[in-house]
């Protein structure tokens, strides 16, 4: 069962990266706060750092993506 859950998360991460991968961390920090993806430069793109995100940052992204809010929030922040 755990494998199935892990696979779903990887699939969601791939979808997020595909649809929003060119979004910069600077934009995402406008949405989630200055500590989102801490340790990475603001000019890095989501696709560059997605696999390195801590659980808190990744959970925020997944929640907004799954509820359909991520695109709206990115659009508003840019």
mmJSON file of the N, C-alpha and C atoms, coordinates in Angstrom:
{"data_MODEL":{"atom_site":{
"group_PDB":["ATOM","ATOM","ATOM","ATOM","ATOM","ATOM","ATOM","ATOM","ATOM","ATOM","ATOM","ATOM","ATOM","ATOM","ATOM","ATOM","ATOM","ATOM","ATOM","ATOM","ATOM","ATOM","ATOM","ATOM","ATOM","ATOM","ATOM","ATOM","ATOM","ATOM","ATOM","ATOM","ATOM","ATOM","ATOM","ATOM","ATOM","ATOM","ATOM","ATOM","ATOM","ATOM","ATOM","ATOM","ATOM","ATOM","ATOM","ATOM","ATOM","ATOM","ATOM","ATOM","ATOM","ATOM","ATOM","ATOM","ATOM","ATOM","ATOM","ATOM","ATOM","ATOM","ATOM","ATOM","ATOM","ATOM","ATOM","ATOM","ATOM","ATOM","ATOM","ATOM","ATOM","ATOM","ATOM","ATOM","ATOM","ATOM","ATOM","ATOM","ATOM","ATOM","ATOM","ATOM","ATOM","ATOM","ATOM","ATOM","ATOM","ATOM","ATOM","ATOM","ATOM","ATOM","ATOM","ATOM","ATOM","ATOM","ATOM","ATOM","ATOM","ATOM","ATOM","ATOM","ATOM","ATOM","ATOM","ATOM","ATOM","ATOM","ATOM","ATOM","ATOM","ATOM","ATOM","ATOM","ATOM","ATOM","ATOM","ATOM","ATOM","ATOM","ATOM","ATOM","ATOM","ATOM","ATOM","ATOM","ATOM","ATOM","ATOM","ATOM","ATOM","ATOM","ATOM","ATOM","ATOM","ATOM","ATOM","ATOM","ATOM","ATOM","ATOM","ATOM","ATOM","ATOM","ATOM","ATOM","ATOM","ATOM","ATOM","ATOM","ATOM","ATOM","ATOM","ATOM","ATOM","ATOM","ATOM","ATOM","ATOM","ATOM","ATOM","ATOM","ATOM","ATOM","ATOM","ATOM","ATOM","ATOM","ATOM","ATOM","ATOM","ATOM","ATOM","ATOM","ATOM","ATOM","ATOM","ATOM","ATOM","ATOM","ATOM","ATOM","ATOM","ATOM","ATOM","ATOM","ATOM","ATOM","ATOM","ATOM","ATOM","ATOM","ATOM","ATOM","ATOM","ATOM","ATOM","ATOM","ATOM","ATOM","ATOM","ATOM","ATOM","ATOM","ATOM","ATOM","ATOM","ATOM","ATOM","ATOM","ATOM","ATOM","ATOM","ATOM","ATOM","ATOM","ATOM","ATOM","ATOM","ATOM","ATOM","ATOM","ATOM","ATOM","ATOM","ATOM","ATOM","ATOM","ATOM","ATOM","ATOM","ATOM"],
"id":[1,2,3,4,5,6,7,8,9,10,11,12,13,14,15,16,17,18,19,20,21,22,23,24,25,26,27,28,29,30,31,32,33,34,35,36,37,38,39,40,41,42,43,44,45,46,47,48,49,50,51,52,53,54,55,56,57,58,59,60,61,62,63,64,65,66,67,68,69,70,71,72,73,74,75,76,77,78,79,80,81,82,83,84,85,86,87,88,89,90,91,92,93,94,95,96,97,98,99,100,101,102,103,104,105,106,107,108,109,110,111,112,113,114,115,116,117,118,119,120,121,122,123,124,125,126,127,128,129,130,131,132,133,134,135,136,137,138,139,140,141,142,143,144,145,146,147,148,149,150,151,152,153,154,155,156,157,158,159,160,161,162,163,164,165,166,167,168,169,170,171,172,173,174,175,176,177,178,179,180,181,182,183,184,185,186,187,188,189,190,191,192,193,194,195,196,197,198,199,200,201,202,203,204,205,206,207,208,209,210,211,212,213,214,215,216,217,218,219,220,221,222,223,224,225,226,227,228,229,230,231,232,233,234],
"type_symbol":["N","C","C","N","C","C","N","C","C","N","C","C","N","C","C","N","C","C","N","C","C","N","C","C","N","C","C","N","C","C","N","C","C","N","C","C","N","C","C","N","C","C","N","C","C","N","C","C","N","C","C","N","C","C","N","C","C","N","C","C","N","C","C","N","C","C","N","C","C","N","C","C","N","C","C","N","C","C","N","C","C","N","C","C","N","C","C","N","C","C","N","C","C","N","C","C","N","C","C","N","C","C","N","C","C","N","C","C","N","C","C","N","C","C","N","C","C","N","C","C","N","C","C","N","C","C","N","C","C","N","C","C","N","C","C","N","C","C","N","C","C","N","C","C","N","C","C","N","C","C","N","C","C","N","C","C","N","C","C","N","C","C","N","C","C","N","C","C","N","C","C","N","C","C","N","C","C","N","C","C","N","C","C","N","C","C","N","C","C","N","C","C","N","C","C","N","C","C","N","C","C","N","C","C","N","C","C","N","C","C","N","C","C","N","C","C","N","C","C","N","C","C","N","C","C","N","C","C","N","C","C","N","C","C"],
"label_atom_id":["N","CA","C","N","CA","C","N","CA","C","N","CA","C","N","CA","C","N","CA","C","N","CA","C","N","CA","C","N","CA","C","N","CA","C","N","CA","C","N","CA","C","N","CA","C","N","CA","C","N","CA","C","N","CA","C","N","CA","C","N","CA","C","N","CA","C","N","CA","C","N","CA","C","N","CA","C","N","CA","C","N","CA","C","N","CA","C","N","CA","C","N","CA","C","N","CA","C","N","CA","C","N","CA","C","N","CA","C","N","CA","C","N","CA","C","N","CA","C","N","CA","C","N","CA","C","N","CA","C","N","CA","C","N","CA","C","N","CA","C","N","CA","C","N","CA","C","N","CA","C","N","CA","C","N","CA","C","N","CA","C","N","CA","C","N","CA","C","N","CA","C","N","CA","C","N","CA","C","N","CA","C","N","CA","C","N","CA","C","N","CA","C","N","CA","C","N","CA","C","N","CA","C","N","CA","C","N","CA","C","N","CA","C","N","CA","C","N","CA","C","N","CA","C","N","CA","C","N","CA","C","N","CA","C","N","CA","C","N","CA","C","N","CA","C","N","CA","C","N","CA","C","N","CA","C","N","CA","C","N","CA","C","N","CA","C","N","CA","C","N","CA","C"],
"label_alt_id":[null,null,null,null,null,null,null,null,null,null,null,null,null,null,null,null,null,null,null,null,null,null,null,null,null,null,null,null,null,null,null,null,null,null,null,null,null,null,null,null,null,null,null,null,null,null,null,null,null,null,null,null,null,null,null,null,null,null,null,null,null,null,null,null,null,null,null,null,null,null,null,null,null,null,null,null,null,null,null,null,null,null,null,null,null,null,null,null,null,null,null,null,null,null,null,null,null,null,null,null,null,null,null,null,null,null,null,null,null,null,null,null,null,null,null,null,null,null,null,null,null,null,null,null,null,null,null,null,null,null,null,null,null,null,null,null,null,null,null,null,null,null,null,null,null,null,null,null,null,null,null,null,null,null,null,null,null,null,null,null,null,null,null,null,null,null,null,null,null,null,null,null,null,null,null,null,null,null,null,null,null,null,null,null,null,null,null,null,null,null,null,null,null,null,null,null,null,null,null,null,null,null,null,null,null,null,null,null,null,null,null,null,null,null,null,null,null,null,null,null,null,null,null,null,null,null,null,null,null,null,null,null,null,null],
"label_comp_id":["UNK","UNK","UNK","UNK","UNK","UNK","UNK","UNK","UNK","UNK","UNK","UNK","UNK","UNK","UNK","UNK","UNK","UNK","UNK","UNK","UNK","UNK","UNK","UNK","UNK","UNK","UNK","UNK","UNK","UNK","UNK","UNK","UNK","UNK","UNK","UNK","UNK","UNK","UNK","UNK","UNK","UNK","UNK","UNK","UNK","UNK","UNK","UNK","UNK","UNK","UNK","UNK","UNK","UNK","UNK","UNK","UNK","UNK","UNK","UNK","UNK","UNK","UNK","UNK","UNK","UNK","UNK","UNK","UNK","UNK","UNK","UNK","UNK","UNK","UNK","UNK","UNK","UNK","UNK","UNK","UNK","UNK","UNK","UNK","UNK","UNK","UNK","UNK","UNK","UNK","UNK","UNK","UNK","UNK","UNK","UNK","UNK","UNK","UNK","UNK","UNK","UNK","UNK","UNK","UNK","UNK","UNK","UNK","UNK","UNK","UNK","UNK","UNK","UNK","UNK","UNK","UNK","UNK","UNK","UNK","UNK","UNK","UNK","UNK","UNK","UNK","UNK","UNK","UNK","UNK","UNK","UNK","UNK","UNK","UNK","UNK","UNK","UNK","UNK","UNK","UNK","UNK","UNK","UNK","UNK","UNK","UNK","UNK","UNK","UNK","UNK","UNK","UNK","UNK","UNK","UNK","UNK","UNK","UNK","UNK","UNK","UNK","UNK","UNK","UNK","UNK","UNK","UNK","UNK","UNK","UNK","UNK","UNK","UNK","UNK","UNK","UNK","UNK","UNK","UNK","UNK","UNK","UNK","UNK","UNK","UNK","UNK","UNK","UNK","UNK","UNK","UNK","UNK","UNK","UNK","UNK","UNK","UNK","UNK","UNK","UNK","UNK","UNK","UNK","UNK","UNK","UNK","UNK","UNK","UNK","UNK","UNK","UNK","UNK","UNK","UNK","UNK","UNK","UNK","UNK","UNK","UNK","UNK","UNK","UNK","UNK","UNK","UNK","UNK","UNK","UNK","UNK","UNK","UNK"],
"label_asym_id":["A","A","A","A","A","A","A","A","A","A","A","A","A","A","A","A","A","A","A","A","A","A","A","A","A","A","A","A","A","A","A","A","A","A","A","A","A","A","A","A","A","A","A","A","A","A","A","A","A","A","A","A","A","A","A","A","A","A","A","A","A","A","A","A","A","A","A","A","A","A","A","A","A","A","A","A","A","A","A","A","A","A","A","A","A","A","A","A","A","A","A","A","A","A","A","A","A","A","A","A","A","A","A","A","A","A","A","A","A","A","A","A","A","A","A","A","A","A","A","A","A","A","A","A","A","A","A","A","A","A","A","A","A","A","A","A","A","A","A","A","A","A","A","A","A","A","A","A","A","A","A","A","A","A","A","A","A","A","A","A","A","A","A","A","A","A","A","A","A","A","A","A","A","A","A","A","A","A","A","A","A","A","A","A","A","A","A","A","A","A","A","A","A","A","A","A","A","A","A","A","A","A","A","A","A","A","A","A","A","A","A","A","A","A","A","A","A","A","A","A","A","A","A","A","A","A","A","A","A","A","A","A","A","A"],
"label_entity_id":["1","1","1","1","1","1","1","1","1","1","1","1","1","1","1","1","1","1","1","1","1","1","1","1","1","1","1","1","1","1","1","1","1","1","1","1","1","1","1","1","1","1","1","1","1","1","1","1","1","1","1","1","1","1","1","1","1","1","1","1","1","1","1","1","1","1","1","1","1","1","1","1","1","1","1","1","1","1","1","1","1","1","1","1","1","1","1","1","1","1","1","1","1","1","1","1","1","1","1","1","1","1","1","1","1","1","1","1","1","1","1","1","1","1","1","1","1","1","1","1","1","1","1","1","1","1","1","1","1","1","1","1","1","1","1","1","1","1","1","1","1","1","1","1","1","1","1","1","1","1","1","1","1","1","1","1","1","1","1","1","1","1","1","1","1","1","1","1","1","1","1","1","1","1","1","1","1","1","1","1","1","1","1","1","1","1","1","1","1","1","1","1","1","1","1","1","1","1","1","1","1","1","1","1","1","1","1","1","1","1","1","1","1","1","1","1","1","1","1","1","1","1","1","1","1","1","1","1","1","1","1","1","1","1"],
"label_seq_id":[1,1,1,2,2,2,3,3,3,4,4,4,5,5,5,6,6,6,7,7,7,8,8,8,9,9,9,10,10,10,11,11,11,12,12,12,13,13,13,14,14,14,15,15,15,16,16,16,17,17,17,18,18,18,19,19,19,20,20,20,21,21,21,22,22,22,23,23,23,24,24,24,25,25,25,26,26,26,27,27,27,28,28,28,29,29,29,30,30,30,31,31,31,32,32,32,33,33,33,34,34,34,35,35,35,36,36,36,37,37,37,38,38,38,39,39,39,40,40,40,41,41,41,42,42,42,43,43,43,44,44,44,45,45,45,46,46,46,47,47,47,48,48,48,49,49,49,50,50,50,51,51,51,52,52,52,53,53,53,54,54,54,55,55,55,56,56,56,57,57,57,58,58,58,59,59,59,60,60,60,61,61,61,62,62,62,63,63,63,64,64,64,65,65,65,66,66,66,67,67,67,68,68,68,69,69,69,70,70,70,71,71,71,72,72,72,73,73,73,74,74,74,75,75,75,76,76,76,77,77,77,78,78,78],
"pdbx_PDB_ins_code":[null,null,null,null,null,null,null,null,null,null,null,null,null,null,null,null,null,null,null,null,null,null,null,null,null,null,null,null,null,null,null,null,null,null,null,null,null,null,null,null,null,null,null,null,null,null,null,null,null,null,null,null,null,null,null,null,null,null,null,null,null,null,null,null,null,null,null,null,null,null,null,null,null,null,null,null,null,null,null,null,null,null,null,null,null,null,null,null,null,null,null,null,null,null,null,null,null,null,null,null,null,null,null,null,null,null,null,null,null,null,null,null,null,null,null,null,null,null,null,null,null,null,null,null,null,null,null,null,null,null,null,null,null,null,null,null,null,null,null,null,null,null,null,null,null,null,null,null,null,null,null,null,null,null,null,null,null,null,null,null,null,null,null,null,null,null,null,null,null,null,null,null,null,null,null,null,null,null,null,null,null,null,null,null,null,null,null,null,null,null,null,null,null,null,null,null,null,null,null,null,null,null,null,null,null,null,null,null,null,null,null,null,null,null,null,null,null,null,null,null,null,null,null,null,null,null,null,null,null,null,null,null,null,null],
"Cartn_x":[0.822,0.0,0.863,1.932,2.792,3.358,3.726,4.261,3.25,1.988,0.954,0.828,0.898,0.831,2.037,3.222,4.428,4.334,3.822,3.686,2.728,1.633,0.697,1.355,2.141,2.817,3.809,4.553,5.491,4.75,3.607,2.828,2.355,1.866,1.421,2.58,3.748,4.91,5.28,5.184,5.473,4.489,3.219,2.197,2.445,2.779,3.061,4.251,5.308,6.496,6.198,5.422,5.087,4.269,3.294,2.394,2.949,3.771,4.224,5.739,6.456,7.897,8.714,8.236,9.01,8.746,7.915,7.641,8.865,9.274,10.458,10.094,11.102,10.882,10.5,10.964,10.573,9.058,8.436,6.974,6.317,6.837,6.25,6.397,7.46,7.629,6.651,6.189,5.128,3.849,3.664,2.464,2.603,3.717,3.874,4.768,5.373,6.228,7.704,8.521,9.948,10.72,10.146,10.863,10.524,9.684,9.366,10.638,10.937,12.134,13.394,13.496,14.645,15.954,16.935,18.246,18.44,17.381,17.473,17.307,17.995,17.897,16.52,16.112,14.812,14.687,15.81,15.785,15.641,15.782,15.614,14.155,13.945,12.583,12.092,10.793,10.191,10.694,10.808,11.265,12.693,13.511,14.899,15.006,14.073,14.216,13.108,12.152,10.993,11.379,12.314,12.703,13.497,13.916,14.702,13.87,12.581,11.744,11.549,11.486,11.167,9.675,9.277,7.894,6.874,7.197,6.259,5.986,7.042,6.874,6.16,6.533,5.917,4.44,4.091,2.696,1.855,2.406,1.677,1.38,2.392,2.206,1.173,1.303,0.373,-1.054,-1.247,-2.593,-3.23,-2.49,-3.041,-3.227,-2.319,-2.453,-3.681,-3.849,-4.956,-6.314,-6.349,-7.618,-7.864,-6.899,-7.059,-6.713,-6.084,-5.769,-4.373,-3.484,-2.102,-1.998,-2.62,-2.546,-3.061,-4.156,-4.724,-3.775,-3.168,-2.247,-1.003,-0.492,0.691,0.341,-0.783,-1.212,-1.354,-1.912,-2.101,-0.758,0.208,1.498,2.44,2.186,3.102,2.672],
"Cartn_y":[-1.201,0.0,1.26,1.27,2.445,2.772,1.742,1.96,2.703,2.316,2.97,4.443,4.739,6.139,6.916,6.329,6.995,7.268,6.311,6.472,7.611,7.712,8.814,10.149,10.254,11.51,11.853,10.871,11.139,11.594,10.992,11.397,12.835,13.186,14.565,15.533,15.17,16.043,16.252,15.205,15.318,16.231,16.133,17.005,18.461,18.667,20.026,20.59,19.817,20.274,20.569,19.713,19.903,21.175,21.411,22.552,23.854,23.778,24.998,25.034,24.186,24.043,25.277,26.158,27.357,28.507,28.283,29.297,29.448,30.678,30.909,30.836,30.569,30.538,31.91,32.957,34.301,34.464,33.956,34.006,33.132,31.935,31.035,31.576,32.314,32.907,34.044,34.691,35.69,35.028,33.775,33.031,32.384,31.672,30.829,31.413,32.534,33.151,32.985,33.79,33.856,32.586,31.695,30.471,29.285,29.513,28.445,28.044,26.766,26.224,26.938,27.069,27.742,27.119,27.976,27.506,27.491,27.785,27.826,29.268,29.656,31.04,31.354,32.607,33.043,32.852,32.82,32.681,31.23,30.285,28.87,28.621,27.678,27.341,26.14,26.003,24.903,23.557,23.409,22.121,21.804,22.824,22.61,22.105,22.504,22.194,21.307,20.928,20.196,18.959,18.193,16.961,17.229,18.469,18.834,19.539,19.758,20.492,19.719,20.46,19.815,19.492,18.691,18.196,19.328,20.354,21.463,22.18,22.55,23.253,22.381,21.12,20.205,19.987,19.897,19.724,20.926,22.114,23.32,23.295,22.96,22.895,21.845,20.656,19.571,19.937,20.51,20.885,21.875,22.906,23.907,23.348,22.487,21.882,20.976,20.15,19.198,19.874,21.036,21.759,22.721,22.821,23.695,25.15,25.443,26.823,27.281,26.362,26.732,27.665,27.338,28.173,29.577,29.677,30.986,31.805,31.148,31.851,32.316,31.478,31.872,33.026,32.96,34.036,35.364,35.31,36.513,37.085,36.207,36.648,37.19,36.866,37.334,38.618],
"Cartn_z":[0.0,0.0,0.0,0.787,0.848,-0.533,-1.294,-2.628,-3.504,-3.418,-4.214,-3.841,-2.555,-2.124,-2.608,-2.498,-2.984,-4.473,-5.214,-6.665,-6.999,-6.265,-6.515,-6.246,-5.18,-4.886,-5.982,-6.469,-7.556,-8.803,-9.083,-10.246,-10.103,-8.926,-8.693,-8.83,-8.294,-8.404,-9.866,-10.667,-12.095,-12.795,-12.427,-13.01,-12.615,-11.355,-10.879,-11.643,-11.773,-12.472,-13.93,-14.555,-15.969,-16.181,-15.331,-15.495,-14.944,-13.895,-13.22,-13.026,-13.712,-13.514,-13.795,-14.66,-14.975,-14.009,-12.998,-11.98,-11.075,-10.845,-10.007,-8.529,-7.734,-6.286,-5.77,-6.43,-6.031,-6.061,-7.116,-7.235,-6.17,-5.984,-4.988,-3.573,-3.31,-1.975,-1.74,-2.801,-2.649,-2.169,-2.558,-2.191,-0.817,-0.591,0.593,1.681,1.419,2.426,2.12,2.79,2.473,2.802,3.605,3.967,3.06,2.048,1.111,0.371,0.344,-0.332,0.156,1.47,2.077,1.599,1.378,0.956,-0.547,-1.294,-2.747,-3.217,-4.295,-4.771,-5.355,-5.253,-5.767,-7.27,-7.964,-9.42,-9.875,-8.957,-9.309,-9.688,-10.587,-10.98,-10.179,-10.143,-9.407,-9.922,-11.221,-11.757,-11.335,-11.101,-10.682,-9.244,-8.401,-6.969,-6.407,-7.217,-6.717,-5.916,-6.398,-5.696,-4.426,-4.218,-3.045,-1.973,-2.231,-1.287,0.006,1.098,2.368,2.4,3.341,3.392,3.539,4.3,4.502,3.187,2.477,1.209,0.189,0.128,-0.825,-0.507,0.756,1.16,0.755,0.911,0.515,-0.984,-1.773,-3.217,-3.61,-3.06,-3.398,-3.048,-1.869,-1.432,-2.416,-2.763,-3.674,-5.083,-5.514,-6.835,-6.887,-5.879,-5.861,-5.722,-5.1,-4.956,-6.107,-7.026,-8.178,-7.925,-6.808,-6.456,-6.894,-7.195,-7.479,-8.683,-9.775,-10.979,-10.7,-9.981,-9.649,-8.784,-7.796,-6.903,-7.66,-8.547,-9.337,-10.24,-10.885,-11.773,-11.028,-9.851,-9.047,-8.568,-8.277,-7.731,-8.805,-10.065,-11.128,-11.757],
"occupancy":[1.0,1.0,1.0,1.0,1.0,1.0,1.0,1.0,1.0,1.0,1.0,1.0,1.0,1.0,1.0,1.0,1.0,1.0,1.0,1.0,1.0,1.0,1.0,1.0,1.0,1.0,1.0,1.0,1.0,1.0,1.0,1.0,1.0,1.0,1.0,1.0,1.0,1.0,1.0,1.0,1.0,1.0,1.0,1.0,1.0,1.0,1.0,1.0,1.0,1.0,1.0,1.0,1.0,1.0,1.0,1.0,1.0,1.0,1.0,1.0,1.0,1.0,1.0,1.0,1.0,1.0,1.0,1.0,1.0,1.0,1.0,1.0,1.0,1.0,1.0,1.0,1.0,1.0,1.0,1.0,1.0,1.0,1.0,1.0,1.0,1.0,1.0,1.0,1.0,1.0,1.0,1.0,1.0,1.0,1.0,1.0,1.0,1.0,1.0,1.0,1.0,1.0,1.0,1.0,1.0,1.0,1.0,1.0,1.0,1.0,1.0,1.0,1.0,1.0,1.0,1.0,1.0,1.0,1.0,1.0,1.0,1.0,1.0,1.0,1.0,1.0,1.0,1.0,1.0,1.0,1.0,1.0,1.0,1.0,1.0,1.0,1.0,1.0,1.0,1.0,1.0,1.0,1.0,1.0,1.0,1.0,1.0,1.0,1.0,1.0,1.0,1.0,1.0,1.0,1.0,1.0,1.0,1.0,1.0,1.0,1.0,1.0,1.0,1.0,1.0,1.0,1.0,1.0,1.0,1.0,1.0,1.0,1.0,1.0,1.0,1.0,1.0,1.0,1.0,1.0,1.0,1.0,1.0,1.0,1.0,1.0,1.0,1.0,1.0,1.0,1.0,1.0,1.0,1.0,1.0,1.0,1.0,1.0,1.0,1.0,1.0,1.0,1.0,1.0,1.0,1.0,1.0,1.0,1.0,1.0,1.0,1.0,1.0,1.0,1.0,1.0,1.0,1.0,1.0,1.0,1.0,1.0,1.0,1.0,1.0,1.0,1.0,1.0,1.0,1.0,1.0,1.0,1.0,1.0],
"B_iso_or_equiv":[0.0,0.0,0.0,0.0,0.0,0.0,0.0,0.0,0.0,0.0,0.0,0.0,0.0,0.0,0.0,0.0,0.0,0.0,0.0,0.0,0.0,0.0,0.0,0.0,0.0,0.0,0.0,0.0,0.0,0.0,0.0,0.0,0.0,0.0,0.0,0.0,0.0,0.0,0.0,0.0,0.0,0.0,0.0,0.0,0.0,0.0,0.0,0.0,0.0,0.0,0.0,0.0,0.0,0.0,0.0,0.0,0.0,0.0,0.0,0.0,0.0,0.0,0.0,0.0,0.0,0.0,0.0,0.0,0.0,0.0,0.0,0.0,0.0,0.0,0.0,0.0,0.0,0.0,0.0,0.0,0.0,0.0,0.0,0.0,0.0,0.0,0.0,0.0,0.0,0.0,0.0,0.0,0.0,0.0,0.0,0.0,0.0,0.0,0.0,0.0,0.0,0.0,0.0,0.0,0.0,0.0,0.0,0.0,0.0,0.0,0.0,0.0,0.0,0.0,0.0,0.0,0.0,0.0,0.0,0.0,0.0,0.0,0.0,0.0,0.0,0.0,0.0,0.0,0.0,0.0,0.0,0.0,0.0,0.0,0.0,0.0,0.0,0.0,0.0,0.0,0.0,0.0,0.0,0.0,0.0,0.0,0.0,0.0,0.0,0.0,0.0,0.0,0.0,0.0,0.0,0.0,0.0,0.0,0.0,0.0,0.0,0.0,0.0,0.0,0.0,0.0,0.0,0.0,0.0,0.0,0.0,0.0,0.0,0.0,0.0,0.0,0.0,0.0,0.0,0.0,0.0,0.0,0.0,0.0,0.0,0.0,0.0,0.0,0.0,0.0,0.0,0.0,0.0,0.0,0.0,0.0,0.0,0.0,0.0,0.0,0.0,0.0,0.0,0.0,0.0,0.0,0.0,0.0,0.0,0.0,0.0,0.0,0.0,0.0,0.0,0.0,0.0,0.0,0.0,0.0,0.0,0.0,0.0,0.0,0.0,0.0,0.0,0.0,0.0,0.0,0.0,0.0,0.0,0.0],
"pdbx_formal_charge":[null,null,null,null,null,null,null,null,null,null,null,null,null,null,null,null,null,null,null,null,null,null,null,null,null,null,null,null,null,null,null,null,null,null,null,null,null,null,null,null,null,null,null,null,null,null,null,null,null,null,null,null,null,null,null,null,null,null,null,null,null,null,null,null,null,null,null,null,null,null,null,null,null,null,null,null,null,null,null,null,null,null,null,null,null,null,null,null,null,null,null,null,null,null,null,null,null,null,null,null,null,null,null,null,null,null,null,null,null,null,null,null,null,null,null,null,null,null,null,null,null,null,null,null,null,null,null,null,null,null,null,null,null,null,null,null,null,null,null,null,null,null,null,null,null,null,null,null,null,null,null,null,null,null,null,null,null,null,null,null,null,null,null,null,null,null,null,null,null,null,null,null,null,null,null,null,null,null,null,null,null,null,null,null,null,null,null,null,null,null,null,null,null,null,null,null,null,null,null,null,null,null,null,null,null,null,null,null,null,null,null,null,null,null,null,null,null,null,null,null,null,null,null,null,null,null,null,null,null,null,null,null,null,null],
"auth_seq_id":[1,1,1,2,2,2,3,3,3,4,4,4,5,5,5,6,6,6,7,7,7,8,8,8,9,9,9,10,10,10,11,11,11,12,12,12,13,13,13,14,14,14,15,15,15,16,16,16,17,17,17,18,18,18,19,19,19,20,20,20,21,21,21,22,22,22,23,23,23,24,24,24,25,25,25,26,26,26,27,27,27,28,28,28,29,29,29,30,30,30,31,31,31,32,32,32,33,33,33,34,34,34,35,35,35,36,36,36,37,37,37,38,38,38,39,39,39,40,40,40,41,41,41,42,42,42,43,43,43,44,44,44,45,45,45,46,46,46,47,47,47,48,48,48,49,49,49,50,50,50,51,51,51,52,52,52,53,53,53,54,54,54,55,55,55,56,56,56,57,57,57,58,58,58,59,59,59,60,60,60,61,61,61,62,62,62,63,63,63,64,64,64,65,65,65,66,66,66,67,67,67,68,68,68,69,69,69,70,70,70,71,71,71,72,72,72,73,73,73,74,74,74,75,75,75,76,76,76,77,77,77,78,78,78],
"auth_comp_id":["UNK","UNK","UNK","UNK","UNK","UNK","UNK","UNK","UNK","UNK","UNK","UNK","UNK","UNK","UNK","UNK","UNK","UNK","UNK","UNK","UNK","UNK","UNK","UNK","UNK","UNK","UNK","UNK","UNK","UNK","UNK","UNK","UNK","UNK","UNK","UNK","UNK","UNK","UNK","UNK","UNK","UNK","UNK","UNK","UNK","UNK","UNK","UNK","UNK","UNK","UNK","UNK","UNK","UNK","UNK","UNK","UNK","UNK","UNK","UNK","UNK","UNK","UNK","UNK","UNK","UNK","UNK","UNK","UNK","UNK","UNK","UNK","UNK","UNK","UNK","UNK","UNK","UNK","UNK","UNK","UNK","UNK","UNK","UNK","UNK","UNK","UNK","UNK","UNK","UNK","UNK","UNK","UNK","UNK","UNK","UNK","UNK","UNK","UNK","UNK","UNK","UNK","UNK","UNK","UNK","UNK","UNK","UNK","UNK","UNK","UNK","UNK","UNK","UNK","UNK","UNK","UNK","UNK","UNK","UNK","UNK","UNK","UNK","UNK","UNK","UNK","UNK","UNK","UNK","UNK","UNK","UNK","UNK","UNK","UNK","UNK","UNK","UNK","UNK","UNK","UNK","UNK","UNK","UNK","UNK","UNK","UNK","UNK","UNK","UNK","UNK","UNK","UNK","UNK","UNK","UNK","UNK","UNK","UNK","UNK","UNK","UNK","UNK","UNK","UNK","UNK","UNK","UNK","UNK","UNK","UNK","UNK","UNK","UNK","UNK","UNK","UNK","UNK","UNK","UNK","UNK","UNK","UNK","UNK","UNK","UNK","UNK","UNK","UNK","UNK","UNK","UNK","UNK","UNK","UNK","UNK","UNK","UNK","UNK","UNK","UNK","UNK","UNK","UNK","UNK","UNK","UNK","UNK","UNK","UNK","UNK","UNK","UNK","UNK","UNK","UNK","UNK","UNK","UNK","UNK","UNK","UNK","UNK","UNK","UNK","UNK","UNK","UNK","UNK","UNK","UNK","UNK","UNK","UNK"],
"auth_asym_id":["A","A","A","A","A","A","A","A","A","A","A","A","A","A","A","A","A","A","A","A","A","A","A","A","A","A","A","A","A","A","A","A","A","A","A","A","A","A","A","A","A","A","A","A","A","A","A","A","A","A","A","A","A","A","A","A","A","A","A","A","A","A","A","A","A","A","A","A","A","A","A","A","A","A","A","A","A","A","A","A","A","A","A","A","A","A","A","A","A","A","A","A","A","A","A","A","A","A","A","A","A","A","A","A","A","A","A","A","A","A","A","A","A","A","A","A","A","A","A","A","A","A","A","A","A","A","A","A","A","A","A","A","A","A","A","A","A","A","A","A","A","A","A","A","A","A","A","A","A","A","A","A","A","A","A","A","A","A","A","A","A","A","A","A","A","A","A","A","A","A","A","A","A","A","A","A","A","A","A","A","A","A","A","A","A","A","A","A","A","A","A","A","A","A","A","A","A","A","A","A","A","A","A","A","A","A","A","A","A","A","A","A","A","A","A","A","A","A","A","A","A","A","A","A","A","A","A","A","A","A","A","A","A","A"],
"auth_atom_id":["N","CA","C","N","CA","C","N","CA","C","N","CA","C","N","CA","C","N","CA","C","N","CA","C","N","CA","C","N","CA","C","N","CA","C","N","CA","C","N","CA","C","N","CA","C","N","CA","C","N","CA","C","N","CA","C","N","CA","C","N","CA","C","N","CA","C","N","CA","C","N","CA","C","N","CA","C","N","CA","C","N","CA","C","N","CA","C","N","CA","C","N","CA","C","N","CA","C","N","CA","C","N","CA","C","N","CA","C","N","CA","C","N","CA","C","N","CA","C","N","CA","C","N","CA","C","N","CA","C","N","CA","C","N","CA","C","N","CA","C","N","CA","C","N","CA","C","N","CA","C","N","CA","C","N","CA","C","N","CA","C","N","CA","C","N","CA","C","N","CA","C","N","CA","C","N","CA","C","N","CA","C","N","CA","C","N","CA","C","N","CA","C","N","CA","C","N","CA","C","N","CA","C","N","CA","C","N","CA","C","N","CA","C","N","CA","C","N","CA","C","N","CA","C","N","CA","C","N","CA","C","N","CA","C","N","CA","C","N","CA","C","N","CA","C","N","CA","C","N","CA","C","N","CA","C","N","CA","C","N","CA","C","N","CA","C","N","CA","C","N","CA","C"],
"pdbx_PDB_model_num":[1,1,1,1,1,1,1,1,1,1,1,1,1,1,1,1,1,1,1,1,1,1,1,1,1,1,1,1,1,1,1,1,1,1,1,1,1,1,1,1,1,1,1,1,1,1,1,1,1,1,1,1,1,1,1,1,1,1,1,1,1,1,1,1,1,1,1,1,1,1,1,1,1,1,1,1,1,1,1,1,1,1,1,1,1,1,1,1,1,1,1,1,1,1,1,1,1,1,1,1,1,1,1,1,1,1,1,1,1,1,1,1,1,1,1,1,1,1,1,1,1,1,1,1,1,1,1,1,1,1,1,1,1,1,1,1,1,1,1,1,1,1,1,1,1,1,1,1,1,1,1,1,1,1,1,1,1,1,1,1,1,1,1,1,1,1,1,1,1,1,1,1,1,1,1,1,1,1,1,1,1,1,1,1,1,1,1,1,1,1,1,1,1,1,1,1,1,1,1,1,1,1,1,1,1,1,1,1,1,1,1,1,1,1,1,1,1,1,1,1,1,1,1,1,1,1,1,1,1,1,1,1,1,1]
}}}
